[in-house]
Amino acid sequence: MSNRDRILELSLRLMNEEGAGAAGTTRIAAELGISPGNLYYHFRNREEIVRVLFEALETEFRAVLVEDVGPPISAARFATFYRRSFDLAWRYRFFFGGLLGLLRRDEVLAARYRALQDWALLELERIARQLVSDGNMIRPRGRDGLRSVALSTWLIWTNWVRHLQISGKQPIEPADMMAGIDQLFDVLAPYLDRDFEKAARRALARDRPR
C-alpha cells in the first residue's frame, strides 16, 4: 500500500473513531512512521485529506443511486439501495457527524457537498416518481409532494449519525444504522403500497447484522 493510501486509511479510521478533528497531520505522520514532509508531499493539509475522503464517499453514493434503483424498482432493489446508502454513511460517519464544522472550514468542500445534495435530491425525486409510475407508491399531495419525499429521505440519511451522537450512542455500530433505515421506511410507509412495503422490509430483515 502506498503512503498516500496509508494516510487516507489511517485518517478515516481516526476520524471515525474520535471525530472529524482527530486526524491532525502531525499525529498521522507520527503514527505511520513517516516524516511530515512525506505527508505534505501527498496532502498540503488536513482539509485536502478530508476532500479526498469526501470524493470517495461521493463516488460510491452516486454509484449506489444509479446502480441500485433502475426502473422498474423492485422491493428488493429498493431495500438494497437504502441499506447500501446507510452502510456508506457508517463507513464515512466522521463526515456526517462533523458535517457543519467541516463545511464551514472549507469553502471548496462546501461547494462540492452542495452540488452533490442538489443532484441527489433530483435523483431521489426521480425514484419517487418511478415508484408512482410502477404503482407501488401513491403520489404525495401538494404540487411539490415528490420533492418533499426526496428531501425527507435526504435529511434522514445525512442526519442519522448526528442523531445517534446526540443521543449518546458510542460507538456507533452497523446495527444502529439499520434503525435509520427503519425510520426512513416509517416516514415513507403512508405512501407505499402495502405489499411492496412488506416485501421491502422482509428484504431488509434478511440483511440485518446478527
Sequence and secondary structure as in RCSB ss.txt:
>XXXX:A:sequence
MSNRDRILELSLRLMNEEGAGAAGTTRIAAELGISPGNLYYHFRNREEIVRVLFEALETEFRAVLVEDVGPPISA
ARFATFYRRSFDLAWRYRFFFGGLLGLLRRDEVLAARYRALQDWALLELERIARQLVSDGNMIRPRGRDGLRSVA
LSTWLIWTNWVRHLQISGKQPIEPADMMAGIDQLFDVLAPYLDRDFEKAARRALARDRPR
>XXXX:A:secstr
  HHHHHHHHHHHHHHHH TT   HHHHHHHHT  HHHHHHH SSHHHHHHHHHHHHHHHHHHHHHHTT SS  H
HHHHHHHHHHHHHHHHTHHHHHTHHHHHHH HHHHHHHHHHHHHHHHHHHHHHHHHHHHTSB   SSTTHHHHHH
HHHHHHHHHHHHHHHHTT  S  HHHHHHHHHHHHHHHTTTB HHHHHHHHHHHHHTS  
